[in-house]
Amino acid sequence: MTLNTLNLLGNLLITQEAAQQGGAMGILNMLLPFILIFGIFYFLVILPQRKQMKKHNEMLNQLKKGDTVMMSNGFQGRIAEVKDAELKVEICQNPKVVVTVQKTVVSSVVAKGTEE
């Protein structure tokens, strides 16, 4: 066993003894590590994820005809038409190939275009 594992087991035993002796205070001491772990998890994982989702949704709402976009499947194309939840994207010019995709598959805007 490593030193960290032994320390963790020792802390667990001390916490269990305190819970048996202290009643409500023991429960608080037992829950405190879980509360701290959740707080750290929230600030390191959940909060940045929310910010990234908000930024992605703003980018999706600003899409317009003529923008060149990169999709999550690796295709790159120019937007031919914008609807509420989907886009018509031209992925080849000769011959002209237009596919309909959901807005959510757009991962980034490669180049801003001018609306024709």
N, C-alpha and C positions, 0 to 999 in steps of 0.2 A: 504494500500500500504506500502511496505517496504521502508526503507531509501534508498536502492540501486536503487529501481525503481524511486523514486522521484528525486534522483540525476541524473539518466539517462534521465528522462523527462526534467529536468532543463537544462542539457547540450544540449539536442536536440533543445530546444527553443532558447538557446543562439546561437547555430550554425546556426539555421534558420535566426535569426536576423542579424548575421554577414554576411550571404550569401546575404541577401537583401541589406545590406549597402555596403559591400566591393567588390562586383563583382567577379573578378578572385580570389582574396584572400579569399573570402568567400567560393568559390567552393573548394579551396585547404583545408581550415579548415574543410569543410564538408566531404571530401574524406579521410583525414588523419586517422581517426579512422578505416576505412575499410582497408586501406593499412597496418596499424599496426596489425589488426586482421589477415589479410592474412599472414603477415610475421611471426607472432607467430604460426599460423596454419601450415605454411610450415616447420618451424624448429621443431615443436613438433610432427607432424603427417606424412607429406609427405617425408621428408628426412630420418627418421628412416625406413619407409616402403620401400623406394628404397634400402637402405642398406641391409635390410632383404631379399628382392627379389634377389639382386645380390648374396648374400651369398647362398641362396637356389639354384639358377641357377648354381653356381660353384659346389655345392654338387652334383647336378644332372649330371653335365658333368664328374664328377670323379667316377661315379658308374662303377663297374666292376663285372665280373662273380665271384660268391662266397661271395659277400657282403650280410650280413643279413640286411634287411631294414624293417622299419615300414611304412605302408601305411596309408593314411588318413582315410580309412574305418575301421581301427583297426587291419587288418590282418598283420601278420609278416611272412616274408619268405626269402628264399635265392635266389639270382639272378642266373638263369640258362643260360640266354642269354641276351646280350645287343644289341639293334638296335638303329637307330637314334632317334626315338620318342617314342619307346615302349620297354618294358622289358618282358621277360618270367621269372616268379617268381614261384619257387617251394614252395607251402604253406603246403604241407604234404609229408612225406617221405614214409609212408607205408599205403596205396598204394601211389605211386608217383602221386601227383596232381600238374600240372603246368598250371598257368593261364597267359594270356597275358594282361598287363596293360600299360597305358600311363605312361611315366616317371614322369609327373606332379603329380601323386597321391602319390609318395613317399614323406613322410613327414620328415623322418630322417633315418640315417644309424645307426643301433644298434651295429653292429660289422663288422669290415673290414675283408674280407676273402682273401684267397690266390687264385690266378687264377689257375684253374686246367688245 
